[in-house]
Amino acid sequence: MRVLFRADGSPEIGLGHLYRCQALAEALMTFGAECLLAAAEPWPDLDGAGPELVRLPRLDPAAEPAWLEARLSRVDLLIFDHYGLDLAWLRAVRSWAGRVAALDDQAGRALDCDLLLNASPAFSAGSYQGLVPDGCRFLLGPRFALLRPEFGRLRAQGPASRVFVGFGGADPGDETAKALEALTLVGRPGLAAVVAVGAAYPRLERLRDLARELPFEVEIHSATDRVAELMAGCGLSLGAAGGMAWERCALGLPALIWTLAPNQEPNAAALDRAGAAICLGRAGTVALAKVAQTVSDLLDQPDRLAAMSDRARALCDGRGVARAARACLELLS
């Protein structure tokens, strides 16, 4: 059983597409699948347990399907997770890909696929009416969020004064530094921050310099595989509304969030409505004083934090990758 993923990651588009493809690939590999990931420059740094990397040369997108067919001949399942490629690309792979699955976040474009996964609670099958073929199977909502297995095993149990700060693998606007600056305005004894940045984060040394100047303890972790463990040791978080949102929910970690891109806005609104997070708006419009005041208010309301934790867990149990892997196997059978 050969499965090919098509996804990219960069400081501009982030690393979330790669992270969720890798999580699903690892789950499929436990069932004996041979998994490959086709990616263009800059090529991701995959560990040995992940899919084999197929390095795409600089090609016009329309030429990619033929190049991949010449190299791979045929795959049983192609998993598509890309906003820079279109319906014509998907139709071109149909001659050599037995089945096609698509990972999506927005529900605004036509997709030629047999299986569609969208973890956002903001969309339903009706959102895709006329956009996918008749008979397409849907995996919708946070119960299908593609998280690594440890997020389904751990639970957040740290003090609220220990704050996890994470804005994805790239964070091009450096919301991480802004969040730390906001925490300096809280002025609470015992406040501490645990920061996780990805391999594509471009300002690591400057962030470390900032951390040394702050009046509270700051741990910085770069490109770590211990994110679940680090989150579980905290009681509150500051972050965005991308893939990390479901990691926080699975752990029951309350969050203050702001959005980094338009495709995060449906997630942010749904999380806020559910009471699992508090959305403060879009990046660039969120005042540091507002962040600090909201953190301070929550530290004074442990019952509210406990309720947010319960509501977050009710949205996502962290076992979505196993459900998605089984659905892929059923599609192939």
C-alpha positions as CSV (number, residue, x, y, z in Angstrom):
1,M,0.0,0.0,0.0
2,R,1.7,3.2,-1.2
3,V,0.5,6.6,0.0
4,L,1.8,9.9,-1.3
5,F,1.3,13.2,0.5
6,R,1.6,16.5,-1.3
7,A,2.2,19.4,1.1
8,D,4.7,22.3,1.6
9,G,5.9,24.4,4.5
10,S,7.8,27.6,4.8
11,P,8.2,30.7,7.0
12,E,5.5,32.3,4.9
13,I,2.8,29.6,4.9
14,G,3.8,27.9,8.2
15,L,4.5,24.3,8.9
16,G,1.0,23.1,9.9
17,H,0.4,21.3,6.6
18,L,3.6,19.3,7.1
19,Y,2.9,18.5,10.8
20,R,-0.5,17.0,10.1
21,C,0.6,15.1,7.1
22,Q,3.4,13.6,9.1
23,A,1.1,12.6,11.9
24,L,-1.3,10.8,9.5
25,A,1.7,9.2,7.7
26,E,3.0,7.8,10.9
27,A,-0.4,6.3,11.8
28,L,-0.7,4.7,8.3
29,M,2.8,3.3,8.6
30,T,1.8,1.4,11.7
31,F,-0.6,-0.5,9.3
32,G,2.2,-1.3,6.9
33,A,1.7,1.5,4.4
34,E,4.7,2.9,2.5
35,C,4.3,6.7,2.9
36,L,6.0,9.4,0.8
37,L,5.8,13.2,1.0
38,A,6.3,15.3,-2.1
39,A,7.5,18.7,-1.2
40,A,9.1,21.7,-2.9
41,E,11.8,23.9,-1.6
42,P,12.5,24.7,1.2
43,W,12.4,21.0,1.9
44,P,11.2,19.9,5.3
45,D,13.6,18.3,7.8
46,L,11.7,15.0,8.4
47,D,12.8,12.6,11.1
48,G,13.5,9.0,10.4
49,A,10.1,7.8,11.6
50,G,8.2,9.9,9.1
51,P,7.4,9.5,5.4
52,E,10.1,9.4,2.8
53,L,10.7,12.8,1.2
54,V,10.3,13.2,-2.5
55,R,12.1,16.4,-3.4
56,L,10.2,18.2,-6.1
57,P,12.4,20.3,-8.5
58,R,11.4,23.8,-9.5
59,L,8.4,23.1,-11.7
60,D,5.4,24.8,-13.0
61,P,2.6,23.4,-10.9
62,A,0.9,22.0,-14.0
63,A,4.0,19.9,-14.7
64,E,4.1,18.3,-11.3
65,P,1.6,15.4,-11.9
66,A,3.5,14.1,-14.9
67,W,6.9,14.4,-13.0
68,L,5.5,12.5,-10.1
69,E,4.0,9.8,-12.3
70,A,7.3,9.3,-14.1
71,R,9.0,8.9,-10.8
72,L,6.5,6.8,-8.8
73,S,4.4,5.1,-11.6
74,R,1.4,4.6,-9.4
75,V,0.2,5.2,-5.8
76,D,-2.8,3.7,-4.1
77,L,-3.8,6.9,-2.2
78,L,-2.8,10.5,-2.8
79,I,-3.4,12.8,0.2
80,F,-3.5,16.5,-0.9
81,D,-2.9,19.3,1.6
82,H,-2.0,22.4,-0.4
83,Y,-3.6,25.8,-1.2
84,G,-1.2,26.7,-4.0
85,L,-2.4,23.8,-6.2
86,D,-5.9,23.6,-7.8
87,L,-8.6,21.4,-9.2
88,A,-6.7,20.9,-12.5
89,W,-3.8,19.5,-10.5
90,L,-6.0,17.1,-8.7
91,R,-7.7,15.9,-11.9
92,A,-4.3,15.4,-13.6
93,V,-3.2,12.9,-10.9
94,R,-6.4,10.7,-11.3
95,S,-4.7,8.6,-14.0
96,W,-2.1,7.2,-11.6
97,A,-3.5,7.7,-8.1
98,G,-6.0,5.0,-7.2
99,R,-7.8,7.2,-4.6
100,V,-7.5,10.9,-3.6
101,A,-8.1,12.4,-0.1
102,A,-7.9,16.1,0.6
103,L,-7.1,17.9,3.9
104,D,-8.9,21.3,4.0
105,D,-9.5,24.2,6.3
106,Q,-11.8,26.7,4.4
107,A,-14.5,25.0,2.3
108,G,-14.2,27.6,-0.5
109,R,-12.8,25.7,-3.5
110,A,-13.5,22.8,-5.7
111,L,-11.7,19.5,-4.9
112,D,-11.7,16.3,-6.9
113,C,-11.4,13.8,-4.0
114,D,-12.9,10.6,-2.6
115,L,-12.4,11.6,1.0
116,L,-12.3,15.0,2.6
117,L,-11.1,15.9,6.1
118,N,-11.7,19.3,7.6
119,A,-11.1,19.5,11.4
120,S,-12.8,22.9,11.9
121,P,-16.1,22.8,13.7
122,A,-17.2,25.7,11.5
123,F,-18.1,23.6,8.4
124,S,-20.5,20.8,7.5
125,A,-21.1,18.6,4.5
126,G,-23.4,21.3,3.2
127,S,-20.4,23.7,3.1
128,Y,-19.0,21.6,0.2
129,Q,-22.2,21.3,-1.9
130,G,-21.2,21.5,-5.5
131,L,-17.5,21.6,-4.6
132,V,-16.7,17.8,-4.4
133,P,-17.8,14.8,-6.4
134,D,-21.0,12.9,-5.4
135,G,-20.1,10.1,-3.1
136,C,-17.2,11.9,-1.4
137,R,-16.9,10.8,2.2
138,F,-16.5,13.5,4.8
139,L,-14.5,13.5,8.0
140,L,-15.5,16.8,9.7
141,G,-14.9,18.5,13.0
142,P,-12.2,18.4,15.7
143,R,-12.7,14.7,16.4
144,F,-10.7,14.2,13.2
145,A,-7.9,16.7,14.0
146,L,-4.6,15.1,12.9
147,L,-2.5,15.2,16.1
148,R,0.3,13.1,17.3
149,P,-0.8,10.3,19.7
150,E,0.7,11.9,22.8
151,F,-1.9,14.7,22.7
152,G,-4.6,12.1,23.3
153,R,-2.8,10.6,26.3
154,L,-1.8,13.7,28.3
155,R,-3.8,16.3,30.1
156,A,-2.9,19.9,31.1
157,Q,-2.4,20.0,34.8
158,G,0.0,22.9,35.4
159,P,-0.7,26.1,37.4
160,A,-2.5,28.9,35.5
161,S,0.5,31.2,36.2
162,R,2.6,28.9,34.0
163,V,1.7,30.1,30.5
164,F,2.4,28.2,27.3
165,V,3.2,30.5,24.3
166,G,3.1,29.0,20.8
167,F,2.1,30.5,17.5
168,G,3.0,27.6,15.2
169,G,6.1,26.5,13.4
170,A,6.9,29.7,11.6
171,D,5.2,32.8,13.2
172,P,6.2,35.3,10.5
173,G,4.8,38.2,12.4
174,D,6.6,37.3,15.6
175,E,3.5,37.1,17.7
176,T,5.6,35.1,20.1
177,A,7.6,38.1,21.1
178,K,4.5,40.2,21.4
179,A,2.9,37.7,23.7
180,L,5.9,37.7,26.0
181,E,5.9,41.5,26.0
182,A,2.2,41.4,27.0
183,L,3.0,39.1,29.9
184,T,5.4,41.7,31.3
185,L,2.3,43.9,31.9
186,V,0.6,41.3,34.0
187,G,2.9,41.9,37.0
188,R,2.0,38.7,39.0
189,P,4.5,36.9,41.3
190,G,5.2,33.4,40.2
191,L,4.3,34.1,36.5
192,A,6.4,31.9,34.1
193,A,6.3,31.3,30.3
194,V,7.1,28.2,28.3
195,V,7.7,29.1,24.7
196,A,7.8,26.7,21.7
197,V,8.9,27.8,18.3
198,G,9.3,25.8,15.1
199,A,12.3,25.2,12.8
200,A,11.1,27.9,10.5
201,Y,10.9,30.6,13.2
202,P,13.5,33.2,12.0
203,R,14.2,35.3,15.1
204,L,15.4,32.7,17.7
205,E,18.5,34.6,18.9
206,R,16.5,37.8,19.3
207,L,13.8,36.0,21.2
208,R,16.4,34.6,23.6
209,D,17.8,38.1,24.1
210,L,14.3,39.3,24.9
211,A,13.7,36.4,27.4
212,R,16.9,37.3,29.3
213,E,15.5,40.8,29.9
214,L,12.0,39.9,31.1
215,P,11.1,40.0,34.8
216,F,9.8,36.4,34.9
217,E,11.1,33.0,34.1
218,V,11.0,32.1,30.4
219,E,11.9,28.7,28.9
220,I,12.4,28.6,25.1
221,H,12.2,25.4,23.1
222,S,13.0,25.4,19.4
223,A,12.0,22.6,17.0
224,T,11.1,20.3,19.9
225,D,9.2,17.1,19.8
226,R,8.1,17.6,23.4
227,V,5.3,20.1,22.7
228,A,2.5,17.9,24.3
229,E,4.6,17.5,27.4
230,L,5.4,21.2,27.6
231,M,1.7,22.2,27.2
232,A,0.6,19.7,29.8
233,G,2.8,21.4,32.4
234,C,1.0,24.7,31.9
235,G,-2.5,26.0,32.9
236,L,-3.0,28.7,30.3
237,S,-1.8,29.4,26.8
238,L,-1.4,32.2,24.3
239,G,-1.5,31.2,20.6
240,A,-3.1,31.3,17.3
241,A,-6.1,29.3,15.8
242,G,-4.3,27.0,13.5
243,G,-3.5,23.3,14.1
244,M,-2.1,24.0,17.5
245,A,-5.6,25.0,18.6
246,W,-6.7,21.3,18.6
247,E,-3.5,20.3,20.4
248,R,-4.5,22.6,23.2
249,C,-8.1,21.3,23.2
250,A,-7.0,17.7,23.4
251,L,-4.9,18.5,26.5
252,G,-7.7,20.7,28.0
253,L,-5.5,23.8,28.0
254,P,-7.4,27.1,28.1
255,A,-6.3,29.7,25.6
256,L,-6.2,33.3,24.6
257,I,-6.0,33.3,20.8
258,W,-5.6,35.7,17.9
259,T,-5.6,34.8,14.3
260,L,-2.6,35.0,11.9
261,A,-4.5,34.4,8.6
262,P,-8.0,34.4,7.3
263,N,-8.3,30.6,7.3
264,Q,-7.9,30.6,11.1
265,E,-10.9,32.9,11.7
266,P,-13.6,30.2,11.5
267,N,-11.7,28.1,14.0
268,A,-11.2,31.1,16.3
269,A,-14.9,32.0,16.2
270,A,-15.9,28.3,16.9
271,L,-13.5,28.0,19.8
272,D,-14.7,31.2,21.3
273,R,-18.4,30.2,21.0
274,A,-17.7,26.9,22.6
275,G,-16.0,28.5,25.6
276,A,-12.7,26.7,25.0
277,A,-10.8,29.8,24.2
278,I,-11.1,33.6,24.2
279,C,-10.5,35.2,20.8
280,L,-9.0,38.7,21.0
281,G,-9.0,39.4,17.2
282,R,-6.6,39.5,14.4
283,A,-2.8,39.8,14.6
284,G,-1.9,43.4,14.3
285,T,-5.0,44.6,16.0
286,V,-4.6,43.0,19.4
287,A,-3.3,45.5,22.0
288,L,-0.7,44.2,24.5
289,A,-2.7,45.8,27.3
290,K,-5.8,43.8,26.3
291,V,-3.8,40.5,26.4
292,A,-2.4,41.4,29.8
293,Q,-5.7,42.4,31.3
294,T,-7.4,39.2,30.0
295,V,-4.6,37.0,31.5
296,S,-4.9,38.8,34.8
297,D,-8.7,38.4,34.9
298,L,-8.4,34.7,34.2
299,L,-5.8,34.2,36.9
300,D,-8.4,35.5,39.3
301,Q,-11.1,33.1,38.0
302,P,-10.0,29.5,38.5
303,D,-13.5,28.2,38.1
304,R,-13.7,29.9,34.7
305,L,-10.4,28.3,33.7
306,A,-11.6,24.9,34.8
307,A,-14.8,25.3,32.7
308,M,-12.7,26.4,29.6
309,S,-10.6,23.3,30.1
310,D,-13.6,21.0,30.2
311,R,-15.1,22.6,27.1
312,A,-11.8,22.3,25.2
313,R,-11.6,18.6,25.9
314,A,-15.2,18.1,24.8
315,L,-14.3,19.5,21.4
316,C,-11.2,17.3,20.7
317,D,-10.1,14.0,22.3
318,G,-6.7,13.8,20.4
319,R,-7.6,10.5,18.7
320,G,-8.5,12.0,15.3
321,V,-5.4,10.7,13.5
322,A,-6.4,7.1,14.3
323,R,-9.9,7.7,13.0
324,A,-8.6,9.3,9.8
325,A,-6.1,6.4,9.2
326,R,-8.9,3.9,9.5
327,A,-11.0,5.9,7.1
328,C,-8.1,5.9,4.6
329,L,-7.7,2.2,4.9
330,E,-11.5,1.7,4.4
331,L,-11.3,3.9,1.3
332,L,-8.6,1.6,-0.2
333,S,-10.4,-1.6,0.8
